[in-house]
Amino acid sequence: MIDGPYFVLIVLGVLGTGLVAGVFCGFSTFVMRGLGALPSAQGVAAMNAINVAAVTPAFMLVFAGSAVVCAMIAVVTFVLWPDEGKVELLLGSALFLFGSFGLTLVANVPRNDTLAGMEPGSPEAAAYWPTYVREWTMWNHVRTVASAAAAVAYVLALT
């Protein structure tokens, strides 16, 4: 059975990946749908404001902190190579580090940066907005599933 500081680390992994999954799920299920229903100038302005507001210490602690915890779990798992839960622990770490954190860097952030470079009321922004909403949301669905699956994998490692 996993216990001691390793147990606490995994519980933090469950909590962090689960919280991130919840944030992403909210965006996938209703925030992006609501923003997409706005006129493009309003949607672009609102999303740009959300993207600025998201980079706060509170969210970054949960998001980046979860990535650090997942990396620590992977390293400790490789070092200790426990008899029980090693597959689940490594899978959970990979799911979050690649499917959530990594995907954010290569799929969602570049789209956010492109949107941030546009004037909300411009024809360029109006043309890009539907594509942005569709593509950003699709990748966010993947991040949601990866984060939730990481939390489940960590829970399974503890059972």
N, C-alpha and C positions, 0 to 999 in steps of 0.2 A: 504494500500500500504506500502511496505517496504521502509524505508527511513533512512536518517542519517547515523551514523557509521555502522549500521547493513547492509545497502545497500552497503556501501563501502567494507565491509567484504565479502559480497556475490560476488561482482564484482571481487574482488581479487581471490575468489574461482573459478569463471568462467575462469579468465585469467590463473591461475596456472594449473588447471586441463586440460584446453585446450592446454596449452603449453606442458605439459607432454604427453598428447595424441598425439600431433604432433611428438615429439621425438620418442615415441614408434612406431608410425605408420611408420615413416621413417625406423626404424630398421626392422619392420615386412615386409615392402613392397620391400625394395631394399638392405639395408645394409647386412642383414643376407643372402640373396640370393647371393650377391656378395662374401661375405666371404666363404659361402658354396661351391662356385665354385672354390675356390683356392685349391691348394694341401694342405693336412692337416697341414703340418708343418707351412706353411705360414698363413693359416687360424687361427690356434691356436695362433701363435705369434701375429697376428693382433688383434684378439679378446682379448687376454690378455692385449695388449697395450691399447685398447679401454676401457677395464674395469678399468684400472689404471687411465686413463685420465678422465673417467666419474666422479670420486670422486673428483671433483673440487668445490671450493666455489660457482661458478656460477650455475652449475647444481644442486648441493645439496641445494642451496637456493631455487631454483624453486621446486625441488622434495620434499624435507623434509619440506620446507616452505609451500607448498601446503597442505601437510598432517596436519601441525599445523593449518592452516587456516580452513581446513575441520573439524578438531576436534573442533575448536572454534565455527564454524557455528553450529555444532551439539549441543554443550553445550548451546550456546545462544538461539537456537531454543527450547531446552527443558526448559530453564528458562523462556523465554518470551511466548512460545507456541502461536505463531501468528495465527490469524484466517485464513490467506491466506498463501499458500506456504509451510506449515510445512511438508507435506508428501514429497514434492519435495526436500526440504532442507535436511531432514533426509536421504532420498534415495541417494541424491548426495554425502553426507558425507560418507555414508556406502559404496557406490560404490568405491569411491576413497580410503578410508582408508583400506578396506578389499580387493577389487578387483585389486587395483594398488599397493599401498604402502605395504600392508600385503603380497600380492602375491609375490612381489619382494623379500621380506625377506625369504619366505619359498620355493620358486620355482626357481627364477632366480639366486639369490646370491649364494645358495649352489652349483649350477652348475658352476657358475663362479669360486668359490673357488676350486672345483675339477679340473677344467681346469687349473687354475693358478698353481696347484701343479704338473703339468706334463711338462716334457721337450718337447717343440714343435716338435722336430724331432723324438721322441721316438715311438716305436711300440704301446705303451699304448695310447699315444695321438692320433695316427692315427686311432686306433680302436674306441676311444671314440668320436672323432670329429663329425662323421655323427649323432650319437645319440644326442650329445650336440646341434648341430644346429637344429635338428628336435624338440627336447623337449623344448629348450630355446625359440625357435621361437613360438611354440604352446602357451606357457605360456605368451609370449610377446603379442600375438594376444589378449589374454584375458585381459591383462593390458591395451592395447590400447582401446578396447571396453569399459572397465570399466571407464577409465579416460574420454573418450569422452562422455559417458553416464552421468557421474557426471557433466560435464560442461553443458550438455543439461538440466539436472534436475535443476541445479542452475538458468539457464536462464528462464526455465519455472516458477520457483518460483517468478521471478521478473515480470512476465507478468500478 
